Amino acid sequence: MRNIRLVHLIYTFGTGLFAGLLYAFAQGVVPMLNTLNGSEYAKVEQGLIAGLDAFPTGVIVVATISMLLPLYTLIKLRKQRYTKFWKLTFWGWLLFFFGVSVFTIVFNVPINEYVKTWNLSSPPADWETARQSWHTLNNIRTPINLVSFILFIWATFSLNEIGNTKSSEQWEEHEESKSRPIR
């Protein structure tokens, strides 16, 4: 049970860090980016992308841990999938995995790769469309990440349920006894 608590704490913290990063970017960086002309935007955006690419352990490792570590909990407690803790953890993981991680890889990263190819002095004619697409996508994944984080926090308050419930064998026996005829 101690391992479950520790692992849950780590991925909840990581998911919260990622939610904070996306929220801060949406509230602080995006409004500034919207004031720039094409050349300025290309320079700043390429700098941001290069900075994140140069220090992948900061963002990628936290995101990967937050994406994969809940699987330890879900697999280890698979026989207790009827509990609130397991269900909240499952939905938090599902939202983070698909709604943030896969979503980012499929939609945001290709835009980043496109921006990296721009000529700084002469960005393409569709630079504003690319910028707006990225911002729109970020506005979709940010609340999804926040909901995932909230589900993990909510699950934390249900963690004691795991230690206080019947073991999976006791639960299965209980379920079977309900279907047996009374003598």
C-alpha positions as CSV (number, residue, x, y, z in Angstrom):
1,M,0.0,0.0,0.0
2,R,2.9,2.3,0.7
3,N,4.1,1.9,-2.9
4,I,0.7,2.8,-4.2
5,R,0.6,5.9,-2.1
6,L,4.1,7.0,-3.2
7,V,3.4,6.3,-6.9
8,H,0.1,8.1,-6.7
9,L,1.7,11.1,-5.1
10,I,4.4,11.2,-7.9
11,Y,2.1,11.1,-10.9
12,T,-0.4,13.5,-9.2
13,F,2.4,16.0,-8.6
14,G,3.7,15.5,-12.2
15,T,0.2,16.0,-13.7
16,G,-0.2,19.1,-11.6
17,L,3.1,20.5,-12.8
18,F,2.1,19.9,-16.4
19,A,-1.3,21.5,-15.8
20,G,0.4,24.5,-14.3
21,L,2.8,24.8,-17.2
22,L,0.0,24.7,-19.8
23,Y,-2.1,27.2,-17.8
24,A,0.8,29.6,-17.3
25,F,1.6,29.4,-21.0
26,A,-2.0,30.0,-22.0
27,Q,-2.3,33.0,-19.5
28,G,1.1,34.5,-19.7
29,V,2.9,33.6,-22.9
30,V,0.1,33.4,-25.5
31,P,-1.1,36.9,-24.9
32,M,2.4,38.2,-25.5
33,L,2.9,36.0,-28.6
34,N,-0.3,37.5,-30.1
35,T,1.2,41.0,-30.1
36,L,4.2,40.0,-32.3
37,N,4.5,40.4,-36.0
38,G,5.5,37.4,-38.2
39,S,9.2,37.7,-37.9
40,E,9.1,38.4,-34.1
41,Y,6.8,35.5,-33.6
42,A,8.9,33.1,-35.6
43,K,12.0,34.1,-33.7
44,V,10.4,33.8,-30.2
45,E,8.5,30.6,-31.0
46,Q,11.6,28.9,-32.5
47,G,13.5,30.0,-29.3
48,L,10.8,28.5,-27.1
49,I,10.8,25.2,-29.1
50,A,14.6,25.0,-29.0
51,G,14.6,25.7,-25.3
52,L,12.2,22.8,-24.6
53,D,14.0,20.5,-27.0
54,A,17.4,21.3,-25.4
55,F,16.1,20.5,-21.9
56,P,13.7,17.5,-22.7
57,T,14.1,16.1,-19.2
58,G,12.1,19.0,-17.7
59,V,8.9,18.5,-19.7
60,I,9.2,15.2,-21.4
61,V,10.2,13.2,-18.4
62,V,7.5,14.7,-16.2
63,A,4.9,14.1,-18.9
64,T,6.0,10.5,-19.5
65,I,6.1,9.7,-15.8
66,S,2.6,11.2,-15.4
67,M,1.4,9.3,-18.4
68,L,2.8,5.9,-17.6
69,L,3.1,5.7,-13.8
70,P,-0.7,5.5,-13.1
71,L,-0.6,2.2,-15.0
72,Y,1.4,0.7,-12.1
73,T,-1.5,1.6,-9.8
74,L,-4.2,0.5,-12.2
75,I,-2.6,-2.9,-12.8
76,K,-1.6,-3.5,-9.2
77,L,-5.1,-2.8,-8.0
78,R,-7.0,-4.3,-11.0
79,K,-9.0,-6.6,-8.8
80,Q,-10.2,-3.6,-6.9
81,R,-11.5,-1.7,-10.0
82,Y,-14.9,-1.3,-8.3
83,T,-13.4,1.2,-5.8
84,K,-13.7,4.9,-6.2
85,F,-9.9,5.3,-6.0
86,W,-9.4,2.9,-9.0
87,K,-12.1,4.5,-11.1
88,L,-10.9,8.1,-10.5
89,T,-7.3,7.1,-11.2
90,F,-8.4,5.3,-14.4
91,W,-10.4,8.3,-15.7
92,G,-7.6,10.7,-14.7
93,W,-5.0,8.5,-16.5
94,L,-7.3,8.1,-19.6
95,L,-7.8,11.9,-19.9
96,F,-4.1,12.7,-19.4
97,F,-2.9,9.9,-21.7
98,F,-5.2,10.6,-24.6
99,G,-6.3,14.2,-24.0
100,V,-2.9,15.6,-23.2
101,S,-0.1,13.3,-24.2
102,V,-1.4,11.7,-27.4
103,F,-3.2,15.0,-28.3
104,T,0.1,16.9,-28.0
105,I,2.1,14.4,-30.0
106,V,-0.6,14.2,-32.8
107,F,-1.6,17.9,-33.0
108,N,0.8,20.4,-31.3
109,V,4.2,18.8,-32.1
110,P,3.6,18.8,-35.9
111,I,2.9,22.6,-35.7
112,N,6.1,23.0,-33.7
113,E,8.0,21.0,-36.3
114,Y,6.5,23.3,-39.0
115,V,7.5,26.5,-37.1
116,K,11.1,25.2,-36.8
117,T,11.4,25.3,-40.6
118,W,10.4,29.0,-41.0
119,N,12.7,31.6,-42.3
120,L,13.0,34.1,-39.5
121,S,13.0,37.2,-41.8
122,S,10.2,35.9,-44.0
123,P,7.7,33.5,-42.2
124,P,5.2,31.8,-44.4
125,A,1.9,33.5,-45.4
126,D,0.0,31.2,-43.1
127,W,2.0,31.9,-39.9
128,E,-1.0,33.5,-38.1
129,T,-3.1,30.5,-38.9
130,A,-0.4,28.2,-37.5
131,R,-0.1,30.3,-34.4
132,Q,-3.9,30.4,-33.8
133,S,-4.2,26.6,-34.4
134,W,-1.5,25.9,-31.8
135,H,-3.2,28.3,-29.3
136,T,-6.6,26.7,-29.9
137,L,-5.1,23.2,-29.4
138,N,-3.4,24.4,-26.2
139,N,-6.8,25.8,-25.0
140,I,-8.3,22.3,-25.5
141,R,-5.6,20.3,-23.7
142,T,-5.1,22.7,-20.8
143,P,-8.6,22.1,-19.2
144,I,-8.3,18.4,-20.0
145,N,-5.1,18.3,-18.1
146,L,-6.7,20.3,-15.2
147,V,-9.6,17.8,-15.0
148,S,-7.1,14.9,-15.0
149,F,-5.2,16.6,-12.1
150,I,-8.5,17.1,-10.2
151,L,-9.4,13.5,-10.6
152,F,-6.1,12.4,-9.2
153,I,-6.5,14.7,-6.2
154,W,-10.0,13.4,-5.7
155,A,-8.7,9.9,-5.9
156,T,-6.2,10.8,-3.1
157,F,-9.1,11.4,-0.7
158,S,-10.4,7.9,-1.6
159,L,-7.0,6.2,-1.1
160,N,-7.9,4.9,2.3
161,E,-10.8,3.0,0.7
162,I,-8.2,0.6,-0.8
163,G,-6.9,-0.5,2.5
164,N,-10.3,-0.7,4.2
165,T,-12.2,-2.6,1.6
166,K,-12.5,-6.3,1.2
167,S,-9.7,-8.1,-0.6
168,S,-10.5,-8.9,-4.2
169,E,-11.0,-12.6,-3.2
170,Q,-13.4,-11.6,-0.5
171,W,-15.2,-9.3,-2.9
172,E,-15.6,-12.0,-5.5
173,E,-16.8,-14.4,-2.8
174,H,-19.4,-11.8,-1.7
175,E,-20.6,-11.3,-5.2
176,E,-20.9,-15.0,-5.8
177,S,-22.8,-15.5,-2.5
178,K,-25.5,-13.0,-3.7
179,S,-26.3,-15.2,-6.7
180,R,-26.5,-18.5,-4.7
181,P,-30.0,-19.6,-3.8
182,I,-30.9,-19.2,-0.1
183,R,-31.4,-22.6,1.7
